[in-house]
Amino acid sequence: MVLLEADPLADIHNTRRIVKTISSGAVYDPAPLWESVGFKP
């Protein structure tokens, strides 16, 4: 699950405004995930 800061239906670019990612019950902050794939948030 991805929690977004804004409505992606209002603007598709809002899909990049990630607040938290939840996978298998673990909650992740977006910055370390982006950095792990070589992207600077």
N, CA, C and O atoms as a GROMACS GRO file, in nm:
protein
  164
    1MET      N    1   0.085  -0.116   0.000
    1MET     CA    2   0.000   0.000   0.000
    1MET      C    3   0.090   0.122   0.000
    1MET      O    4   0.194   0.125   0.065
    2VAL      N    5   0.048   0.223  -0.073
    2VAL     CA    6   0.121   0.349  -0.077
    2VAL      C    7   0.028   0.460  -0.031
    2VAL      O    8  -0.083   0.474  -0.084
    3LEU      N    9   0.070   0.538   0.068
    3LEU     CA   10  -0.007   0.653   0.117
    3LEU      C   11   0.047   0.777   0.049
    3LEU      O   12   0.166   0.808   0.059
    4LEU      N   13  -0.041   0.849  -0.019
    4LEU     CA   14  -0.001   0.968  -0.092
    4LEU      C   15  -0.042   1.095  -0.018
    4LEU      O   16  -0.137   1.095   0.060
    5GLU      N   17   0.032   1.201  -0.043
    5GLU     CA   18   0.006   1.331   0.018
    5GLU      C   19  -0.107   1.405  -0.053
    5GLU      O   20  -0.170   1.494   0.005
    6ALA      N   21  -0.134   1.370  -0.179
    6ALA     CA   22  -0.234   1.441  -0.258
    6ALA      C   23  -0.310   1.342  -0.346
    6ALA      O   24  -0.269   1.227  -0.363
    7ASP      N   25  -0.419   1.388  -0.402
    7ASP     CA   26  -0.509   1.305  -0.481
    7ASP      C   27  -0.451   1.277  -0.621
    7ASP      O   28  -0.434   1.371  -0.699
    8PRO      N   29  -0.421   1.152  -0.655
    8PRO     CA   30  -0.367   1.121  -0.787
    8PRO      C   31  -0.471   1.135  -0.898
    8PRO      O   32  -0.435   1.146  -1.015
    9LEU      N   33  -0.599   1.135  -0.862
    9LEU     CA   34  -0.703   1.156  -0.963
    9LEU      C   35  -0.712   1.302  -1.006
    9LEU      O   36  -0.756   1.332  -1.117
   10ALA      N   37  -0.672   1.392  -0.918
   10ALA     CA   38  -0.672   1.534  -0.949
   10ALA      C   39  -0.553   1.569  -1.039
   10ALA      O   40  -0.565   1.654  -1.127
   11ASP      N   41  -0.439   1.503  -1.015
   11ASP     CA   42  -0.318   1.527  -1.095
   11ASP      C   43  -0.231   1.402  -1.086
   11ASP      O   44  -0.191   1.363  -0.977
   12ILE      N   45  -0.202   1.341  -1.198
   12ILE     CA   46  -0.126   1.216  -1.201
   12ILE      C   47   0.013   1.233  -1.139
   12ILE      O   48   0.071   1.136  -1.091
   13HIS      N   49   0.066   1.354  -1.139
   13HIS     CA   50   0.199   1.378  -1.080
   13HIS      C   51   0.197   1.360  -0.928
   13HIS      O   52   0.303   1.348  -0.866
   14ASN      N   53   0.080   1.360  -0.869
   14ASN     CA   54   0.069   1.338  -0.724
   14ASN      C   55   0.109   1.197  -0.684
   14ASN      O   56   0.126   1.170  -0.565
   15THR      N   57   0.124   1.107  -0.778
   15THR     CA   58   0.169   0.971  -0.746
   15THR      C   59   0.314   0.971  -0.695
   15THR      O   60   0.359   0.872  -0.638
   16ARG      N   61   0.385   1.080  -0.715
   16ARG     CA   62   0.522   1.091  -0.664
   16ARG      C   63   0.527   1.153  -0.524
   16ARG      O   64   0.634   1.162  -0.464
   17ARG      N   65   0.414   1.196  -0.473
   17ARG     CA   66   0.407   1.260  -0.341
   17ARG      C   67   0.376   1.154  -0.235
   17ARG      O   68   0.270   1.156  -0.172
   18ILE      N   69   0.469   1.062  -0.218
   18ILE     CA   70   0.451   0.948  -0.129
   18ILE      C   71   0.486   0.987   0.014
   18ILE      O   72   0.591   1.046   0.041
   19VAL      N   73   0.395   0.953   0.106
   19VAL     CA   74   0.416   0.981   0.248
   19VAL      C   75   0.473   0.857   0.317
   19VAL      O   76   0.570   0.868   0.392
   20LYS      N   77   0.414   0.743   0.293
   20LYS     CA   78   0.458   0.615   0.352
   20LYS      C   79   0.428   0.502   0.254
   20LYS      O   80   0.338   0.512   0.171
   21THR      N   81   0.504   0.395   0.265
   21THR     CA   82   0.479   0.272   0.192
   21THR      C   83   0.466   0.161   0.296
   21THR      O   84   0.546   0.152   0.389
   22ILE      N   85   0.364   0.077   0.279
   22ILE     CA   86   0.341  -0.033   0.373
   22ILE      C   87   0.346  -0.164   0.295
   22ILE      O   88   0.276  -0.181   0.196
   23SER      N   89   0.430  -0.256   0.342
   23SER     CA   90   0.445  -0.386   0.277
   23SER      C   91   0.457  -0.493   0.384
   23SER      O   92   0.546  -0.487   0.470
   24SER      N   93   0.370  -0.591   0.379
   24SER     CA   94   0.370  -0.702   0.475
   24SER      C   95   0.368  -0.652   0.620
   24SER      O   96   0.431  -0.712   0.707
   25GLY      N   97   0.295  -0.544   0.644
   25GLY     CA   98   0.282  -0.491   0.779
   25GLY      C   99   0.394  -0.399   0.822
   25GLY      O  100   0.385  -0.337   0.928
   26ALA      N  101   0.500  -0.387   0.743
   26ALA     CA  102   0.610  -0.296   0.776
   26ALA      C  103   0.586  -0.161   0.709
   26ALA      O  104   0.544  -0.155   0.594
   27VAL      N  105   0.613  -0.054   0.782
   27VAL     CA  106   0.593   0.082   0.732
   27VAL      C  107   0.729   0.141   0.695
   27VAL      O  108   0.823   0.136   0.775
   28TYR      N  109   0.738   0.196   0.574
   28TYR     CA  110   0.865   0.252   0.525
   28TYR      C  111   0.848   0.399   0.490
   28TYR      O  112   0.744   0.441   0.439
   29ASP      N  113   0.952   0.477   0.520
   29ASP     CA  114   0.959   0.615   0.475
   29ASP      C  115   1.008   0.615   0.331
   29ASP      O  116   1.087   0.528   0.294
   30PRO      N  117   0.963   0.709   0.249
   30PRO     CA  118   0.999   0.706   0.108
   30PRO      C  119   1.146   0.740   0.077
   30PRO      O  120   1.203   0.682  -0.016
   31ALA      N  121   1.207   0.832   0.150
   31ALA     CA  122   1.342   0.878   0.116
   31ALA      C  123   1.444   0.764   0.111
   31ALA      O  124   1.517   0.754   0.013
   32PRO      N  125   1.453   0.677   0.213
   32PRO     CA  126   1.551   0.568   0.205
   32PRO      C  127   1.521   0.470   0.091
   32PRO      O  128   1.614   0.412   0.034
   33LEU      N  129   1.394   0.451   0.058
   33LEU     CA  130   1.360   0.362  -0.053
   33LEU      C  131   1.407   0.421  -0.185
   33LEU      O  132   1.464   0.351  -0.268
   34TRP      N  133   1.382   0.553  -0.205
   34TRP     CA  134   1.428   0.618  -0.328
   34TRP      C  135   1.581   0.611  -0.337
   34TRP      O  136   1.636   0.579  -0.443
   35GLU      N  137   1.649   0.639  -0.227
   35GLU     CA  138   1.797   0.639  -0.228
   35GLU      C  139   1.852   0.499  -0.255
   35GLU      O  140   1.959   0.485  -0.315
   36SER      N  141   1.781   0.395  -0.212
   36SER     CA  142   1.829   0.258  -0.234
   36SER      C  143   1.830   0.219  -0.382
   36SER      O  144   1.899   0.125  -0.421
   37VAL      N  145   1.755   0.293  -0.463
   37VAL     CA  146   1.754   0.265  -0.608
   37VAL      C  147   1.826   0.376  -0.686
   37VAL      O  148   1.815   0.384  -0.809
   38GLY      N  149   1.900   0.460  -0.613
   38GLY     CA  150   1.984   0.561  -0.678
   38GLY      C  151   1.913   0.689  -0.716
   38GLY      O  152   1.963   0.763  -0.801
   39PHE      N  153   1.798   0.717  -0.656
   39PHE     CA  154   1.723   0.838  -0.687
   39PHE      C  155   1.727   0.929  -0.565
   39PHE      O  156   1.708   0.883  -0.453
   40LYS      N  157   1.752   1.058  -0.586
   40LYS     CA  158   1.754   1.155  -0.475
   40LYS      C  159   1.618   1.222  -0.469
   40LYS      O  160   1.578   1.289  -0.564
   41PRO      N  161   1.546   1.206  -0.357
   41PRO     CA  162   1.413   1.267  -0.344
   41PRO      C  163   1.419   1.419  -0.333
   41PRO      O  164   1.316   1.484  -0.321
   0.00000   0.00000   0.00000
